[in-house]
Amino acid sequence: MSCYNVEHNCKDFKTGKFKFEFEVDGVKKTTLFERTDSLEIETFEGKTDTASVRWISDCEYVLQKLHPKNMAEKAPIGMKILTTSKNSYTFEFGMVGSDTKQRGTVIKMSDN
């Protein structure tokens, strides 16, 4: 029996402005994105991409790039919020149909 409950306030993170920080070869990278009910607009290293958002449940959604530049970008990405806190959430993501998943933490910067 667990002595604490994992927070799952996924609805708090359906829309807003967010920041995702991650490391590539020891270098910290930052992606900023804004999500509405149906779109996610992401800015990474000066480039902006737009993806459609299709919510499967309060804590799961699928991203599909609207203007893919290659075959890899055409693949939909499944996103699953695992835990939430006051202003951030931990999530798991990977290409739909693939068993390979990665994890990350997103910080909510504002409600819009």
Phi, psi and omega per residue, in radians:
M1 nan 2.310 -3.130
S2 -1.409 2.563 -3.129
C3 -1.665 0.118 3.058
Y4 -2.576 2.736 3.100
N5 -1.759 2.348 3.077
V6 -1.310 2.277 -3.115
E7 -1.320 2.366 3.111
H8 -2.370 1.197 3.088
N9 -1.741 1.036 -3.029
C10 -1.060 -0.569 -3.117
K11 -1.038 -0.485 3.117
D12 -1.138 -0.280 -3.036
F13 -2.027 0.228 -3.136
K14 -1.209 -0.609 3.141
T15 -2.339 2.742 3.091
G16 2.415 -2.997 3.083
K17 -1.915 2.349 -2.992
F18 -2.351 2.835 3.079
K19 -2.319 2.323 3.113
F20 -2.169 2.057 3.128
E21 -1.920 2.419 -3.137
F22 -2.650 2.920 -3.130
E23 -1.983 2.417 3.023
V24 -2.201 2.006 -3.123
D25 0.908 0.749 3.095
G26 1.391 0.017 3.136
V27 -1.832 2.217 -3.132
K28 -1.322 2.235 3.119
K29 -2.077 2.637 -3.140
T30 -2.288 2.307 3.007
T31 -1.998 2.295 3.043
L32 -1.876 2.413 3.084
F33 -2.587 2.689 3.102
E34 -2.121 2.292 -3.103
R35 -2.104 2.279 2.976
T36 -1.848 -3.012 3.118
D37 -1.042 -0.532 -3.009
S38 -2.218 -0.103 -3.113
L39 -2.347 2.644 3.000
E40 -2.279 2.115 -3.129
I41 -1.910 2.022 -3.003
E42 -1.985 2.405 3.050
T43 -2.115 2.143 -3.127
F44 -2.427 2.146 3.137
E45 0.869 0.787 3.056
G46 1.416 -0.023 -3.140
K47 -1.912 2.439 -3.128
T48 -1.959 2.332 3.092
D49 -2.210 2.613 3.095
T50 -2.126 2.399 3.115
A51 -2.312 2.609 3.022
S52 -1.410 2.623 3.126
V53 -2.056 2.180 3.072
R54 -2.144 1.931 -3.117
W55 -1.386 2.247 3.098
I56 -1.619 -0.667 3.077
S57 -2.642 -3.113 3.136
D58 -1.045 -0.483 -3.051
C59 -1.985 0.051 -3.124
E60 -2.345 2.399 3.088
Y61 -2.606 2.886 3.132
V62 -2.097 2.301 3.069
L63 -1.777 2.370 3.084
Q64 -2.313 2.020 -3.137
K65 -1.058 2.386 -3.137
L66 -1.405 -0.489 -3.102
H67 -2.311 1.167 -3.110
P68 -1.102 2.458 -3.119
K69 -1.681 -0.220 3.119
N70 -2.735 3.107 -3.091
M71 -1.077 -0.691 -3.114
A72 -1.077 -0.638 -3.123
E73 -1.310 -0.242 3.115
K74 -1.321 -0.372 -3.101
A75 -1.235 2.278 3.072
P76 -1.197 2.593 -3.141
I77 -1.949 2.173 3.076
G78 -1.517 2.289 -3.137
M79 -2.104 2.324 3.125
K80 -2.335 2.093 3.085
I81 -1.365 2.134 -3.080
L82 -1.616 -0.810 3.121
T83 -2.510 2.706 3.092
T84 -2.253 2.722 2.982
S85 -2.303 -2.896 -3.064
K86 -0.990 -0.836 -3.059
N87 -2.280 0.361 3.116
S88 -2.646 2.893 3.028
Y89 -2.514 2.622 3.044
T90 -1.756 2.369 -3.081
F91 -2.395 2.869 3.086
E92 -2.128 2.462 -3.132
F93 -2.553 2.712 3.103
G94 -3.106 2.907 3.112
M95 -1.120 2.424 3.123
V96 -1.032 2.292 3.136
G97 1.608 -0.172 3.139
S98 -1.736 2.538 3.084
D99 -1.486 -0.192 -3.140
T100 -1.365 2.083 -3.126
K101 -2.194 2.630 3.027
Q102 -2.144 2.801 3.114
R103 -2.136 2.709 3.084
G104 -2.806 3.051 3.095
T105 -2.214 2.321 -3.134
V106 -1.970 2.423 3.104
I107 -1.866 2.279 3.084
K108 -1.492 2.168 -3.104
M109 -1.641 -0.615 3.096
S110 -2.846 2.909 3.117
D111 -1.426 -0.145 3.097
N112 2.318 nan nan
